[in-house]
Amino acid sequence: MRTPQRSTQGVQPAARGFKKKRAPPRIAPGAGSYVSESNYFNRHWQDAYWGRHYPRLRAVKDRYDPEGLFFGHNGVGSEDWSRDGFQRLR
């Protein structure tokens, strides 16, 4: 029985093109992101995940959770907590 041969033709050009295509913000600025499929260390998470709705969402959270008991990493209001979630900052 003969084993099929795989062609590697075009692998290198495809790999080089992949690096160029890894910058979605240039392709679709302000397109956002899913929190569960995100960069944990995104410094602009409020805009990336919540966009222009963040101020309104923050006001709702402050109204219904004034003590900030409920939070998640990069969730609305999480800037009031340390990155590890063990210390309240505000």
Secondary structure by P-SEA (a helix, b strand, c coil): cbbbbbbccaaaaaaaaaaaacccccccccccccccccccccccccccccccaaaaaaaaaaaccccccccccccccccccccccccccc
